[in-house]
Amino acid sequence: MRGTGSRTVSTETTTDAVPEGAGTYLAIDVGGTKIAAALVDTRGAITSRASIPTGRAPDAQSLLGAVVVLATSVRDASPDRVVACGVGCGGPMDAGRVSPLNIPAWQGFPLAESLQGALGLEVSVDNDAKALALAEGWLGAAAASRSYVAMVVSTGVGGGIVLDGRLLDGRLGNAGHIGHVIVEADGRPCACGGHGCLEAHASGTAIHAATSRPTAEADLEVRITTGTYVGRAVASVASLLDLDLAVVGGSVALGFGSPFFDAAQRELASRAPIAYARSCRVVPVGLGDEAPLVGAAAVAMRRRGAPWIRA
């Protein structure tokens, strides 16, 4: 499935489904700007979708409470039985505890445990870009690839890597976090404490800080420069891991459109001329703005062993 618009979901029955994977899943996508929730079935179809601004919660429990209210309203809007909850959240994270750089109220916060207690459901939490990688490999632009990086370029920048058909987790669950690849020596300070990270140059937060304008008002030069930085980071990862695809979503990337993607491809070609990396392509997500929620559901499906989720 290609493109960033609406999509058609097959009505064919999955013949290899197993009882523990089947059912409807509550999906929650936690971003620095907004938090979205929806119900997602085992074909990837979304219903009962809703969202709230992330805002600046005064404390961890206040933000948790807002997420619980949102999730409960979505779950109660459907008569379908919800079997589990999957969450995609900005990183870094450590064994179920999240510390999103753009959400100060949640630092070392036990999100999975807290939601499980509040919702009475099995809850699985993973990095939002790793969730995106699952979604795009299942139903999106990476369905034909076995080795690719999926990226979120939005308020922050994250990444997830599928290598030889398997999603990489890493020691603490942070594998693929391309937002902290260095793209500019001694560049801008990053929220992680470093300098010159991709997130410090290509995220919505960084662009707003540098231009004093919303990303939606970014001029052509900014769009091209942002794509160039993303292409530079992809070149390093593609050369290191022998990838053939970079699938990119998020409000900044999709909002910047062709100038962003064309610049990223040019920079990738320039920075990674070695033969095995030369064919790597940078493309928009195939699921459009549905990808984060499909991915969040896929996080829960993966844990429950659903055979239709690759990696």
N, C-alpha and C positions, 0 to 999 in steps of 0.2 A: 504494500500500500504506500502510495507516494503522495506528496503535497502536504499542505499545512491547513487545509480546510476540513470540512466534514468528511466522514468516511462511511462506507457501507460495511456492516458487520455481517459475516456469513451466518446463515441460519442452519448450516449443516451441524449435525450432532458430532461431538468429539467421541470417536469410537474407543479411544484408549483412556478415557477418564476413569479415575478411581474415586470411590466414595469419600475418602478423606480430603480430596482436593475440590470436589464439586460444591456448588452452592453460590451464594452471593457474598461479596466481600465489601466491607466498609473500608474506603480508601481515604487517607488524609495526607495532604501535601502541605508541609510547613515551610513557608518561604519568608524572606526578610521583609517583603512588602505585604503579602497576603497569605492567608491560610484557607485552603479549599478542602472540601470533603464531598464524597459521592459514593454511590453504590455501584459496584462493577461486577458483572457476571463472568463466567468462565469463557465467554467469547470475546471479552474485552468491551462489551457494551456498557455505557455509562447512563445511570439514571439518578434522579434526586440530587442534583449537583447544587452546591451552595458555597459561598465564601464570605470571609470577613477580613478587614484590614488587620495586619499583624500589630501595628501600633507600637507603642513603647509601654509595655505593661510595667507597673511599679514593682512587681515581684513575680516569682515563678508560679505561685499558685493562682494568681489572678489570670495569667495567660493560660494556664492549664484549664481553669474553669471555663474560659471562653471557648477553648477547643472542644471541651466536653459538651457544652451547650450546642455548638455547631454540629458535632458528630451525632449527637442524640437526635437533633431535629431532622437530619438526613436519614438516619436509620428508621425513625418513626414515620417517615413519609411514605414508606413502602411496606406492603404486607409480607414481602419476602423474608425468609429466615436468613439472618446474617451469621455466617459460620466463623468468621475471623476478621481482624482488622489489620491492615497494613499501613505503614507510615513512611513517607519519604521526607527527610528533614536535612537541612543544611548541616554541614560538619564543622569541625571534626567531632568524632564520637569515640566512646570507649565502653564496650560491653553493655550496650543498652542505655548508657548515659550520653546525653548530647550536649554539645557546647558550640552552638552556631555562632559564628563571628558577628553576625548581624542581629542577633537576639541576645542582648546583654542579660536579660532576666533568666535565661536558661544556660547556665554554665555548670557542667557536670550534673545536669538534671536527669533523674531516672525516668525518662519519658515513657518507655515501654511499660515499666512497672506501674507508674501512676495512671496511665490510660487503662491498663488492664483492670485495675481496681475500680476505676470510675465507670467503665463501660460494661464490665462483666464479660469481656471477650478475650480470647487469645490475641495478643498484640505483638506484631513484629515490626521493628524499626530498623531502617537502613538509611544510608546517605541518599539524598534526593537524586543525585546524578547516577548512582548505581541503580536506583529504581528506574530511572530513565533508560539505562542500558538494557534492563530486563524488558521493558515495554517495547523498545524499538527492535530488539532482537526477536521478540515474539510476534509482533504485528506491524512493525514500522519499517523504516528505511534500512535497517540493518538485518532484515530477515534472511537475506541471502549471504551474509558475511559471518565467518566464524572468528574473526579477529578484528576488533574495532574499539574505538573509544567513543563514548557518548558524553556530551558536555552540556551543562546548563550555564548560559551566559545571561545573567539576570542581575538582581541586586548584588549577588556575589557570583563567583565562578566555581563550579564543581565538575568532577568527572568520574566516570566509571569505565572500567576496561573489561571487555570479554576477550579472552585469549584462548584460541583453539576450542571455542565453543563453551568456555567456562567463565563465569563471572568471578573476577578476582576480589577477594575480601581483604587480605592483608592481616597483619598481626592484631590490630585493634578494630578492623573494619573500614579503614580509610584508604585502601588501595585505589589508585586512579585519580587522586585529588589533584588534578592538573592545574587548578587555580593557584597553586603555590610552586609551580615551575617558574624559574627565573627567566624573564623575557627582556629585561633591561638591567644591565650591570649597574649597581648603585642607583637604581631607579626610585620611584616613589615609595614612601613607607606604606606597609601593608598592615591590616588589622591583626595579622598573625604575629607581628613583631619583626618581620623581615623587611627587605627592600627589593623592589624590582619584580615582585611576583606578578603573574598574569592578572590576578584579581585586583591588584593595585593599579592596573592600567586599563583593564577592559571591562570591569564590572560597572553596573549602573551607579553604584555608590561612588566609585572612582571618577567616572565621567562627570557626574554632577559636581563633585568637589573641584574638578579641574576647570569646568566651564561655567559653573554657577547657573546652569540651566537644566531642566528636566531632560532625560535621555530622548524623549519623544521629539524634542526640538533640536536635536543634534544635527549639525550641518554635515555636508558630504565628506569633508576632510576628517571629521571625528569618526564617522562611520567606516571610512576606509582605514584609518589608523587603528581602530579597534579590531577590525577584521585581520589586519596585518599582525597584530600581537597574538591573536588566536592562532593564526597560521604558523607563527613562529613556535609556539608551544606544541602544536600538533606535530610539527616537523621533528622535534626532539623525541616525542613519544613514539611516533611512527618508526623512526630510525632505530630506537632502542628495542621496540617490541615486535617489529615486522608486521605492522597493521596495514590494512588496505582501505580503511574507512574511518572518517570522523563524522559522527552524527551530532548536530548542534541544535539545541533548543534554548528556550528562555526568552524573556520579553525583550532583552537588548538585541540578541542575535536575530530573532524573527522580526522585530520591529525595524532593524536597520536594513534587512532585506538583501537584495542583490549586491549593492556596493560592499557590504560586509563580507558576504560569501565569496565574491570574486577576489577581493583582496586577500582573504584567508587562503584561497587556493593558489594564488600567485606567490605568496610568501612561502607556503609549504613547498611548492615546486622549486623555489630559489634556495631554500635552506636544507632541503633533503633530496639532493640530486642522485644519491646512490640508487642503483638499479631497483632493489627490492622495495624501496620506499617511494619511488617515483610515481607509482600508479595510485598512491593513496589519494582519496577524494574527500573533500569537505562538503557536506550536504545538510540541508535543513532536516529536522525530525519529520518523519512520515506521519505521525499522529497529531501534529499541530499542538494546540493548547490542551488536548486531552492526554498527552503523553505523561505528564507528572502523576495524574490520578490513576491511569492504567498501570503505571509503574509502581505506585504505592500498593495497589491491590496485588500486583505481581510479587511484591516482597512477601506478603502473607502466603500467597499461593506457593511460592518457592519453598517456604518453610514447611508447608504441609505436603510437599512432594507431588504437586500437581504435574502430571506428565506433559501438559501443553506449555509449560514454562521451560524454555531452554535455559541452561546455565543455572 
